[in-house]
Amino acid sequence: MTLNPGSTFAGYQIIRPLGKGGMGSVYLVQHPRLPRYDALKLLSSELSGDAEFRARFEREAESAARMRHPNIVAVYDRGTEGDQLWIAMQYVEGRDASELIKAGPQVMTSTRTVGIIRDVAKALDYAHRGGLLHRDVKPANILITANADEPSGESALITDFGIAKPMESSSNLTTAGSFLATPDYASPEQLAGAHIDHRSDIYALGCTLFEMLTGTKPFQHNSMIAIINAHVNAPPPKASERNPGLPHAIDAVITRAMAKDPAQRYNTCRELADDAARAFNLPTTLSGTAAIARPPAKRKPILIGAAAAAVAALVAIGVVIAVNSGGDEKAGGKSTTSVTTTEDLPPGDVAKANDDSFAVSIPEDWEIQEEDGYLLKLQSAVSRSNANLLVSINTEANLRQSLDQATEDNIAQVKELEGVTIDSGGAEATTVDGEAARRFTYTVSAAANDGIEARGRQLYTRHDGVEYIVTFTGDSQSFNGAVAQYETILDSWKWLEQ
């Protein structure tokens, strides 16, 4: 179906065509009620006419619409108009990565490539934690748009999640005998129609990285059969041979990402992105971006054994639960490198975030720990206390969403975890140095945590376009004993001039 500018489809006014591909056509449209432009995608007649695909499309578009991530093109709506399947998405003004590749290495530099891959990796890992695969990661599905809030001046967003696939599906999605993925980037198991999981997307991201660095697809053959055979049987090519200006270290990164055996690949896209950055001696995931929280050094997670699945889910939303591995062990006393003096803070020791965004007063019996990816990490120094306070940046925050809704979404995720309950009252409104904040308190049952009951308090606040996560955790006795000092620390919080 072809739509003409000025016509109306499903209530949307057509402005102009944006592009056309194997999956269908995309148009810039005016929303029927809101003062905004959207991107309207019409699925091809072949797909729209396939009953199995239509049923799956209805289910999976709903999953995609629930995803909220700054590096994922948002899915707003989907439906049918007659026999035509359509999906309405966020309109992103900019160019896709395939256009930048064609512009040459002066435009698609290695530094720019690493930044784009990092953004896409965060988006894919977010989707994978939610149980959703993309299945068609490629440069044409990566949109680059200006973003003044980013050091690079731009952000990358991945699109076409509206036709993504849940992980629990055991085989590759095909229709009329054809792959919905693009064979130039498809994993061997996807091309074979075998079971696929998140590592199939990692393979495709490795292929995408290769093309962005070299300007060529990994396997260049005249026939599609030869390309498929190469993905299944040929070793990954060396990027440094296609582009002699590249460091040899990047070859090992791509080789691992494109390993034939999924077990030999990276387990997360972030690992791939970080290794790519190291290959070029560039910073890895930016300080504070680790909203994926890790237990402090010399500690072990409180959730072990049967609760391992809950750990992964809690980590995905920034919740940290950790206890000392034993006894009176302390992690080394106050740090002099993180201590400063701020006139607006009460007398005493002061801890400043490692990005200089805020500072807090430290109670006498608390210690500063090595940040380990956090903006700030504090621990109660009282003997046998396991109370911790950690601050990080929530890089997966959707700042277009209200703080209330973001907090409620996180509470909903926590409620689904076995052995984890939210204290009565749910989200509580508070402030952090004048900025609105929302927090909730949760309990992890002893039955779910190797006989140790744990408690935590999660707080979200925003300042200067950044969302901060403040996590206070410990076993129940330590949590209850130190909660008053936690409140004192929060009361002393001061945002610093940048």
C-alpha positions as CSV (number, residue, x, y, z in Angstrom):
1,M,0.0,0.0,0.0
2,T,1.2,3.5,-0.9
3,L,0.0,6.5,1.0
4,N,0.0,10.0,-0.5
5,P,0.9,13.2,1.5
6,G,-2.3,14.9,2.8
7,S,-4.2,11.6,3.0
8,T,-5.4,10.0,6.2
9,F,-4.6,6.5,7.5
10,A,-5.9,5.1,10.8
11,G,-6.5,8.7,11.9
12,Y,-3.0,9.9,11.1
13,Q,-2.4,12.6,8.5
14,I,0.4,11.6,6.1
15,I,3.1,14.2,5.8
16,R,5.7,12.5,3.7
17,P,7.4,9.1,3.2
18,L,10.5,8.4,5.3
19,G,11.7,5.2,3.8
20,K,11.0,1.7,2.5
21,G,12.5,-1.6,3.3
22,G,11.8,-5.4,3.3
23,M,9.5,-5.1,6.3
24,G,7.4,-2.3,4.8
25,S,7.1,1.5,4.3
26,V,7.5,4.3,6.9
27,Y,5.8,7.6,6.8
28,L,6.1,10.8,8.8
29,V,2.6,11.5,10.1
30,Q,0.7,14.0,12.3
31,H,-0.8,12.5,15.4
32,P,-4.6,12.7,15.2
33,R,-5.0,14.4,18.6
34,L,-1.6,15.4,20.0
35,P,0.6,18.2,18.6
36,R,3.5,15.9,17.5
37,Y,4.8,14.0,14.6
38,D,5.1,10.2,14.7
39,A,6.6,7.6,12.4
40,L,3.9,5.2,10.9
41,K,5.1,1.9,9.6
42,L,3.0,-0.2,7.3
43,L,4.0,-3.8,7.3
44,S,4.4,-5.4,3.9
45,S,1.5,-7.1,2.3
46,E,3.3,-10.4,2.5
47,L,3.6,-10.1,6.3
48,S,0.1,-8.5,6.8
49,G,-1.4,-11.5,4.9
50,D,0.2,-14.1,7.1
51,A,-2.2,-15.2,9.8
52,E,0.5,-16.6,12.1
53,F,2.5,-13.4,11.8
54,R,-0.5,-11.2,12.5
55,A,-1.3,-13.0,15.7
56,R,2.3,-12.8,16.9
57,F,2.6,-9.2,15.8
58,E,-0.4,-8.3,18.1
59,R,1.2,-9.9,21.1
60,E,4.8,-8.7,20.5
61,A,4.0,-5.1,19.7
62,E,2.4,-4.9,23.1
63,S,5.6,-6.1,24.7
64,A,7.6,-3.5,22.7
65,A,5.2,-0.8,23.7
66,R,5.9,-1.4,27.4
67,M,9.7,-0.8,26.9
68,R,10.9,2.6,28.0
69,H,14.5,3.4,27.3
70,P,16.3,6.5,26.0
71,N,18.0,4.4,23.3
72,I,15.0,2.6,22.0
73,V,12.5,4.1,19.6
74,A,9.2,4.1,21.5
75,V,6.3,2.1,20.2
76,Y,3.1,4.1,20.7
77,D,0.3,2.1,19.0
78,R,-0.4,-0.6,16.6
79,G,-3.4,-2.0,14.8
80,T,-5.0,-3.0,11.5
81,E,-6.8,-1.0,8.9
82,G,-8.6,-3.4,6.7
83,D,-6.0,-6.1,6.0
84,Q,-3.1,-3.7,6.6
85,L,-1.0,-4.1,9.7
86,W,0.5,-0.8,11.0
87,I,2.6,0.4,13.9
88,A,3.1,4.0,15.2
89,M,6.5,4.9,16.7
90,Q,8.5,7.8,18.0
91,Y,9.7,10.0,15.2
92,V,13.5,10.4,15.5
93,E,15.0,13.2,13.4
94,G,18.4,12.3,12.1
95,R,20.1,9.6,10.0
96,D,20.5,5.9,10.4
97,A,24.0,4.4,10.8
98,S,24.0,2.9,7.3
99,E,23.9,6.4,5.9
100,L,26.9,7.4,8.0
101,I,28.8,4.3,7.0
102,K,28.3,5.3,3.3
103,A,29.7,8.8,4.1
104,G,33.1,7.2,4.9
105,P,35.5,6.9,7.9
106,Q,35.8,10.6,8.2
107,V,32.2,10.7,9.3
108,M,31.9,7.2,10.9
109,T,35.1,7.5,13.0
110,S,36.1,4.8,15.4
111,T,35.3,7.1,18.4
112,R,31.8,7.7,17.0
113,T,31.4,4.0,16.3
114,V,32.2,3.1,19.9
115,G,29.7,5.6,21.2
116,I,27.0,4.4,19.0
117,I,27.6,0.7,19.9
118,R,27.6,1.7,23.5
119,D,24.1,3.3,23.2
120,V,22.8,0.3,21.3
121,A,24.3,-2.1,23.7
122,K,22.5,-0.5,26.6
123,A,19.2,-0.7,24.7
124,L,19.6,-4.3,23.8
125,D,20.7,-5.4,27.3
126,Y,17.6,-3.6,28.7
127,A,15.3,-5.5,26.2
128,H,17.1,-8.8,27.0
129,R,16.5,-8.4,30.7
130,G,12.9,-8.0,29.9
131,G,12.9,-11.2,27.9
132,L,12.7,-9.6,24.4
133,L,14.9,-10.2,21.4
134,H,15.3,-7.8,18.5
135,R,16.3,-10.3,15.9
136,D,17.3,-7.8,13.2
137,V,20.1,-5.6,14.6
138,K,21.8,-3.8,11.8
139,P,23.0,-0.3,10.9
140,A,19.8,0.6,9.1
141,N,17.9,0.0,12.4
142,I,20.1,2.3,14.4
143,L,19.0,6.0,14.3
144,I,21.5,8.8,15.2
145,T,20.0,12.0,16.5
146,A,21.4,15.2,18.0
147,N,21.4,15.3,21.8
148,A,22.9,18.3,23.5
149,D,22.9,16.5,26.9
150,E,25.4,13.9,25.7
151,P,29.2,14.7,25.6
152,S,29.3,13.5,22.0
153,G,26.4,15.7,21.1
154,E,24.3,12.8,19.8
155,S,22.5,9.7,20.8
156,A,21.8,6.4,19.1
157,L,18.4,4.7,19.2
158,I,17.5,1.3,17.9
159,T,14.2,0.8,16.1
160,D,11.9,-1.9,14.9
161,F,11.4,-3.5,18.3
162,G,7.7,-3.6,17.4
163,I,8.4,-6.8,15.5
164,A,10.8,-8.3,18.0
165,K,10.5,-11.7,19.5
166,P,10.1,-13.0,23.0
167,M,13.0,-15.2,24.3
168,E,10.8,-18.0,25.2
169,S,10.0,-18.7,21.6
170,S,12.1,-21.7,20.7
171,S,12.6,-21.3,17.0
172,N,13.4,-18.6,14.5
173,L,10.4,-16.6,13.2
174,T,9.9,-17.1,9.5
175,T,7.1,-16.4,7.1
176,A,6.5,-17.9,3.7
177,G,9.8,-19.6,4.0
178,S,11.7,-16.3,4.4
179,F,13.8,-15.0,7.3
180,L,12.6,-11.8,8.9
181,A,16.2,-11.1,9.9
182,T,18.7,-9.7,7.4
183,P,21.1,-12.5,6.4
184,D,24.1,-10.2,6.3
185,Y,23.9,-9.8,10.1
186,A,22.1,-13.0,11.2
187,S,23.6,-15.5,13.6
188,P,24.3,-19.1,12.4
189,E,21.6,-20.5,14.7
190,Q,19.1,-18.0,13.4
191,L,19.9,-18.8,9.8
192,A,19.5,-22.5,10.6
193,G,16.1,-21.9,12.1
194,A,17.3,-23.2,15.5
195,H,16.6,-22.0,19.0
196,I,17.9,-18.4,19.5
197,D,18.5,-16.3,22.6
198,H,20.0,-12.9,23.4
199,R,23.4,-14.0,22.1
200,S,21.9,-14.0,18.6
201,D,21.5,-10.2,18.9
202,I,25.1,-10.0,20.2
203,Y,26.3,-11.7,17.0
204,A,24.4,-9.2,14.9
205,L,25.8,-6.4,17.0
206,G,29.3,-7.7,16.3
207,C,28.5,-7.8,12.5
208,T,27.3,-4.2,12.8
209,L,30.4,-3.1,14.7
210,F,32.5,-4.7,11.9
211,E,30.7,-2.8,9.2
212,M,30.8,0.5,11.0
213,L,34.6,0.2,11.4
214,T,35.4,-1.1,7.9
215,G,32.6,0.2,5.7
216,T,32.0,-3.3,4.5
217,K,29.8,-6.2,5.7
218,P,31.6,-9.1,7.3
219,F,31.0,-11.6,4.5
220,Q,30.9,-10.2,0.9
221,H,29.6,-12.7,-1.7
222,N,27.6,-12.4,-4.8
223,S,24.9,-14.8,-3.7
224,M,22.7,-14.9,-0.6
225,I,23.4,-18.7,-0.3
226,A,27.1,-18.0,-0.1
227,I,26.6,-15.3,2.6
228,I,24.5,-17.6,4.7
229,N,27.1,-20.4,4.3
230,A,29.9,-18.1,5.4
231,H,27.9,-17.1,8.6
232,V,27.4,-20.7,9.4
233,N,30.9,-22.1,8.5
234,A,33.5,-19.4,7.8
235,P,35.6,-17.8,10.6
236,P,34.9,-14.2,11.4
237,P,37.0,-11.9,9.2
238,K,39.6,-9.5,10.7
239,A,38.5,-5.9,10.7
240,S,42.1,-4.8,10.7
241,E,42.7,-6.5,7.4
242,R,39.8,-4.6,5.8
243,N,40.9,-1.4,7.4
244,P,44.6,-1.4,8.2
245,G,44.2,1.7,10.4
246,L,42.4,-0.3,13.0
247,P,44.1,-1.7,16.1
248,H,44.6,-5.5,16.0
249,A,42.8,-5.6,19.4
250,I,39.5,-5.0,17.8
251,D,39.8,-8.3,15.9
252,A,39.6,-10.3,19.1
253,V,36.4,-8.4,20.1
254,I,34.7,-9.1,16.8
255,T,35.8,-12.7,16.8
256,R,34.3,-13.3,20.1
257,A,31.1,-11.5,19.3
258,M,30.7,-13.5,16.1
259,A,31.7,-16.9,17.5
260,K,29.8,-19.7,15.8
261,D,29.0,-21.3,19.2
262,P,26.7,-18.9,21.2
263,A,28.4,-20.1,24.4
264,Q,31.7,-18.6,23.2
265,R,30.2,-15.1,22.6
266,Y,29.8,-12.3,25.1
267,N,27.0,-12.8,27.5
268,T,25.9,-9.1,27.4
269,C,26.1,-6.4,24.8
270,R,27.7,-4.1,27.3
271,E,30.7,-6.5,27.6
272,L,31.1,-6.2,23.9
273,A,30.8,-2.4,23.9
274,D,33.3,-2.1,26.8
275,D,35.9,-4.4,25.0
276,A,35.5,-2.4,21.8
277,A,36.2,0.8,23.8
278,R,39.3,-0.8,25.3
279,A,40.6,-1.8,21.9
280,F,40.8,1.9,21.0
281,N,42.0,3.0,24.4
282,L,38.7,4.9,24.9
283,P,36.7,5.1,28.2
284,T,34.5,2.1,28.8
285,T,30.9,2.5,30.1
286,L,30.9,6.0,31.6
287,S,31.4,6.5,35.3
288,G,28.1,6.2,37.1
289,T,26.3,4.5,34.2
290,A,26.4,1.2,36.1
291,A,22.8,1.3,37.2
292,I,23.4,-2.4,37.0
293,A,24.6,-2.5,40.6
294,R,27.3,-4.8,41.9
295,P,28.0,-5.9,45.4
296,P,30.8,-4.1,47.2
297,A,34.3,-5.7,47.4
298,K,34.7,-8.4,50.0
299,R,31.0,-8.9,50.2
300,K,28.6,-11.4,48.9
301,P,25.0,-11.0,47.6
302,I,22.4,-11.7,50.2
303,L,20.3,-13.4,47.5
304,I,21.9,-16.7,46.7
305,G,21.0,-20.2,45.8
306,A,17.4,-20.5,44.8
307,A,17.0,-16.7,44.6
308,A,19.6,-16.3,41.8
309,A,16.9,-15.4,39.3
310,A,15.6,-12.7,41.7
311,V,19.2,-11.2,41.8
312,A,19.2,-10.6,38.1
313,A,15.8,-8.9,38.1
314,L,16.7,-6.7,41.1
315,V,20.0,-5.7,39.5
316,A,18.2,-4.7,36.3
317,I,16.2,-2.1,38.2
318,G,19.0,-0.9,40.3
319,V,18.2,-2.6,43.6
320,V,21.2,-3.8,45.6
321,I,21.2,-6.2,48.5
322,A,24.6,-7.0,50.0
323,V,26.1,-8.1,53.4
324,N,29.6,-8.5,54.7
325,S,31.1,-11.9,54.2
326,G,31.7,-12.1,58.0
327,G,32.7,-10.7,61.3
328,D,34.0,-7.2,62.0
329,E,35.7,-6.9,58.6
330,K,35.9,-3.3,57.4
331,A,36.8,-2.2,53.9
332,G,39.6,0.2,54.7
333,G,38.5,3.4,56.4
334,K,37.7,6.9,55.0
335,S,39.0,7.8,51.6
336,T,40.9,11.1,51.4
337,T,40.5,11.3,47.6
338,S,36.6,11.7,47.9
339,V,36.6,14.1,50.9
340,T,36.1,17.8,50.4
341,T,34.7,20.7,52.3
342,T,31.5,22.5,51.3
343,E,30.4,25.6,53.2
344,D,26.7,24.8,52.9
345,L,27.2,21.4,54.6
346,P,27.3,20.8,58.4
347,P,30.7,20.5,60.0
348,G,32.5,17.2,59.8
349,D,33.6,14.9,57.0
350,V,32.1,15.4,53.6
351,A,31.8,12.9,50.7
352,K,31.6,14.3,47.2
353,A,30.3,12.3,44.2
354,N,33.0,11.3,41.8
355,D,31.5,13.5,39.1
356,D,31.2,16.5,41.5
357,S,27.5,16.6,41.1
358,F,26.6,16.5,44.8
359,A,28.1,16.2,48.3
360,V,26.8,14.8,51.6
361,S,28.0,14.9,55.2
362,I,29.2,11.6,56.6
363,P,28.0,10.5,60.0
364,E,30.9,9.7,62.4
365,D,30.5,5.9,62.2
366,W,30.2,5.7,58.3
367,E,33.0,5.2,55.8
368,I,33.6,6.0,52.2
369,Q,34.3,3.0,50.0
370,E,36.0,2.8,46.6
371,E,33.3,3.9,44.1
372,D,33.5,0.7,41.9
373,G,31.4,2.3,39.2
374,Y,29.1,4.2,41.6
375,L,29.0,8.0,42.0
376,L,29.3,7.4,45.8
377,K,29.4,4.3,48.0
378,L,29.2,4.5,51.8
379,Q,29.1,1.8,54.5
380,S,28.3,1.9,58.2
381,A,31.5,1.3,60.2
382,V,29.6,0.1,63.3
383,S,30.8,-3.4,64.3
384,R,28.8,-6.1,62.6
385,S,26.7,-3.6,60.7
386,N,25.9,-4.5,57.1
387,A,24.3,-1.2,56.1
388,N,25.3,0.3,52.7
389,L,24.4,3.4,50.8
390,L,25.1,3.5,47.0
391,V,24.4,6.2,44.5
392,S,24.5,5.8,40.7
393,I,23.1,7.3,37.6
394,N,20.1,5.6,36.0
395,T,21.2,5.5,32.4
396,E,18.0,3.6,31.5
397,A,15.7,6.4,32.7
398,N,13.1,7.6,30.4
399,L,13.0,11.3,31.3
400,R,9.9,11.9,29.3
401,Q,8.1,9.7,31.8
402,S,7.1,11.3,35.1
403,L,9.0,10.4,38.3
404,D,5.8,8.9,39.8
405,Q,5.2,6.6,36.8
406,A,8.9,5.5,36.7
407,T,8.8,4.6,40.4
408,E,5.5,2.7,40.0
409,D,6.9,0.8,37.1
410,N,9.9,-0.3,39.2
411,I,7.7,-1.2,42.1
412,A,5.6,-3.4,39.7
413,Q,8.8,-5.2,38.6
414,V,9.9,-5.8,42.2
415,K,6.5,-7.2,43.2
416,E,6.9,-10.0,40.6
417,L,10.1,-11.3,42.3
418,E,9.8,-14.3,44.5
419,G,10.4,-13.6,48.2
420,V,10.5,-9.8,47.7
421,T,7.7,-7.6,49.0
422,I,7.1,-3.9,49.0
423,D,6.3,-2.3,52.4
424,S,2.8,-1.0,52.8
425,G,2.2,2.5,51.4
426,G,4.2,1.8,48.2
427,A,6.0,4.9,46.8
428,E,6.6,7.8,49.1
429,A,7.1,11.4,48.0
430,T,10.1,13.3,49.4
431,T,12.8,15.7,48.3
432,V,16.6,15.8,47.9
433,D,18.0,19.3,48.3
434,G,14.9,20.8,46.8
435,E,14.5,18.3,43.9
436,A,11.4,16.0,43.9
437,A,12.1,12.4,44.8
438,R,10.2,9.1,45.1
439,R,11.2,6.1,47.2
440,F,10.0,2.8,48.3
441,T,11.1,0.2,50.9
442,Y,11.3,-3.6,50.2
443,T,11.9,-6.7,52.2
444,V,13.5,-9.9,51.0
445,S,12.3,-12.9,53.0
446,A,14.7,-15.2,54.9
447,A,13.2,-18.2,53.1
448,A,14.2,-16.7,49.7
449,N,17.7,-15.6,50.9
450,D,19.5,-18.5,52.6
451,G,18.0,-17.7,56.0
452,I,18.8,-14.0,56.1
453,E,16.0,-11.4,55.9
454,A,17.1,-8.3,54.1
455,R,15.7,-4.8,53.6
456,G,16.3,-2.0,51.2
457,R,15.1,1.5,50.4
458,Q,15.3,2.7,46.8
459,L,15.1,6.4,46.0
460,Y,14.9,8.1,42.6
461,T,15.5,11.8,42.0
462,R,16.3,14.0,39.0
463,H,18.7,17.0,38.7
464,D,19.9,18.8,35.6
465,G,18.4,16.2,33.2
466,V,19.9,13.2,35.1
467,E,18.1,10.6,37.1
468,Y,19.9,9.4,40.2
469,I,19.3,6.1,42.1
470,V,20.1,6.1,45.8
471,T,20.0,2.6,47.4
472,F,20.2,1.9,51.1
473,T,20.4,-1.8,51.9
474,G,21.4,-4.3,54.6
475,D,20.2,-7.3,56.6
476,S,17.1,-6.3,58.5
477,Q,18.9,-5.6,61.8
478,S,21.5,-3.4,60.2
479,F,18.9,-1.7,58.1
480,N,16.7,-0.8,61.0
481,G,19.7,0.3,63.1
482,A,21.1,2.6,60.5
483,V,18.0,4.0,58.8
484,A,18.1,7.2,61.0
485,Q,21.6,7.9,59.8
486,Y,20.6,7.3,56.2
487,E,18.0,10.0,56.6
488,T,20.6,12.3,58.1
489,I,22.8,11.7,55.1
490,L,20.0,12.5,52.7
491,D,19.1,15.6,54.6
492,S,22.6,16.9,54.2
493,W,22.7,16.3,50.4
494,K,23.7,19.4,48.4
495,W,23.8,19.7,44.6
496,L,27.1,21.3,43.5
497,E,27.6,23.9,40.8
498,Q,29.0,22.3,37.7
